[in-house]
Amino acid sequence: MTLDIVTTVLAGAAILVGCVGIVVPVLPGSILIGIAALIWALVLGSAPVWTAFAIIAVLVALGMSASLILTGRRLKAEQVPTSSLLIGGLLAIVGFFVIPVVGLLVGFVAGLYLAEYLRRRDARAAWDSSWTAIKAAGIGIAVEFSCAAVAAGAFAVATVIHFFV
């Protein structure tokens, strides 16, 4: 096996792990995709590979930015403070270790609701703002994942062109 093949296989695996990391936010998904693509481009160095890297870099930046902007606007409109999100994040980490498979999601929802309930002192208002935050996070994840999937497609096309054309 040549260095090009090994690098391509490892970069492809890292890009797939990055896509999973966007949906299951334990890994820095988009950043991992961008770093893997950069290393791949540096090692292979062909024109199609560098073109794919440029496309991947733009898509990763677009996905991360859109995710942050869309999520941030929705949370700001509902006036969900960062502290509630941090509490949700902390309980998500606890949930990840306590409840296999679904603990991350359960912990985040429970922590977010608890923080909002303590802040608002009204169960309905706490659930409404928590639900808005959950939907905002879901929209952000969907946009970022879509950009990552297209980036993975650019990687695949450039791989075929580099090795077979």
C-alpha positions in Angstrom: 0.0 0.0 0.0 1.2 3.5 -0.8 1.1 6.5 1.4 -1.6 8.0 -0.8 -3.9 5.0 -0.2 -3.2 4.9 3.6 -3.8 8.6 4.0 -7.0 8.5 1.9 -8.4 5.6 4.0 -7.5 7.3 7.3 -8.9 10.7 6.1 -12.1 9.0 4.9 -12.5 7.3 8.3 -11.9 10.6 10.1 -14.5 12.3 7.8 -17.0 9.7 8.7 -16.3 10.0 12.4 -16.6 13.7 12.0 -20.1 13.3 10.5 -21.1 11.1 13.4 -19.5 13.7 15.8 -21.9 16.4 14.4 -25.0 14.3 15.3 -23.5 12.9 18.6 -21.7 16.0 19.9 -18.9 14.1 21.7 -16.3 14.8 19.0 -15.6 18.1 17.3 -17.2 16.9 14.0 -16.7 19.7 11.5 -13.2 20.6 12.8 -12.2 16.9 12.5 -13.5 16.9 8.9 -11.5 20.0 8.0 -8.3 18.8 9.6 -8.6 15.4 8.0 -9.1 17.0 4.6 -6.2 19.3 5.1 -3.8 16.5 6.0 -5.1 14.4 3.0 -4.5 17.4 0.6 -1.0 18.0 2.0 0.0 14.4 1.5 -1.7 13.7 -1.9 -1.2 17.2 -3.3 -3.0 16.7 -6.7 -5.2 19.4 -8.2 -8.4 17.5 -7.7 -7.5 16.9 -4.1 -6.7 20.6 -3.4 -9.9 21.6 -5.2 -11.9 19.2 -2.9 -10.1 20.5 0.1 -11.2 24.1 -0.8 -14.8 22.9 -1.2 -14.6 21.0 2.1 -13.2 24.0 3.9 -15.9 26.3 2.6 -18.6 23.7 3.5 -17.2 23.1 7.0 -17.1 26.9 7.7 -20.5 27.4 6.2 -22.0 24.5 8.3 -20.5 25.7 11.5 -21.4 29.3 11.0 -25.0 28.5 9.9 -25.4 26.2 12.8 -24.2 28.9 15.3 -26.2 31.7 13.7 -29.5 29.8 13.3 -29.2 28.3 16.8 -28.1 31.6 18.4 -31.0 33.6 16.8 -33.6 31.2 18.0 -32.2 31.1 21.5 -31.9 34.9 21.7 -35.5 35.3 20.5 -36.7 33.0 23.3 -34.3 34.6 25.8 -32.7 31.3 26.8 -29.5 32.2 28.7 -26.1 30.5 28.2 -26.2 29.3 31.8 -29.2 27.1 31.0 -27.4 25.6 28.0 -24.3 25.0 30.1 -26.4 23.2 32.7 -28.0 21.2 30.0 -24.5 20.4 28.6 -23.2 19.3 32.0 -26.2 17.0 32.6 -25.7 15.6 29.0 -22.2 14.6 29.9 -23.5 12.9 33.1 -26.3 11.3 31.1 -23.8 10.0 28.6 -22.1 7.9 31.3 -25.2 7.0 33.3 -27.6 5.9 30.5 -26.0 4.1 27.5 -26.9 5.2 24.0 -29.6 7.9 24.8 -28.1 9.4 27.9 -26.6 12.4 26.1 -29.9 13.5 24.8 -31.9 12.7 28.0 -29.3 14.5 30.1 -29.4 17.6 27.9 -33.2 17.8 27.9 -33.4 17.2 31.6 -30.7 19.7 32.5 -32.1 22.4 30.2 -35.6 22.0 31.6 -34.3 22.0 35.1 -32.3 25.2 34.5 -35.2 26.9 32.8 -37.7 25.8 35.5 -35.4 27.2 38.2 -35.1 30.5 36.3 -38.8 30.9 35.3 -40.6 29.1 38.2 -43.3 28.0 35.7 -43.4 24.5 34.3 -45.1 25.5 31.1 -42.8 28.4 30.3 -39.8 26.3 31.2 -40.9 23.6 28.8 -41.7 26.1 26.0 -38.2 27.7 26.2 -36.6 24.3 26.5 -38.4 23.0 23.5 -37.4 26.0 21.5 -33.8 25.4 22.5 -34.0 21.8 21.5 -35.5 22.6 18.1 -32.9 25.3 17.5 -30.1 22.8 18.3 -31.7 20.2 16.0 -31.9 22.7 13.1 -28.3 23.7 13.7 -27.2 20.0 13.7 -29.2 19.3 10.5 -27.6 22.2 8.7 -24.1 21.4 9.8 -24.6 17.7 9.0 -25.9 18.5 5.6 -22.8 20.6 4.8 -20.6 17.8 6.2 -22.3 15.2 4.0 -21.7 17.3 0.9 -18.1 17.7 2.0 -17.8 13.9 2.3 -19.2 13.7 -1.2 -16.6 16.1 -2.4 -13.9 14.0 -0.7 -15.3 10.8 -2.4 -15.4 12.4 -5.9 -11.9 13.8 -5.6 -10.7 10.4 -4.4 -12.1 8.7 -7.5 -10.6 11.3 -9.8 -7.2 11.2 -8.1 -6.9 7.4 -8.2 -8.8 6.4 -11.3 -8.8 9.3 -13.8 
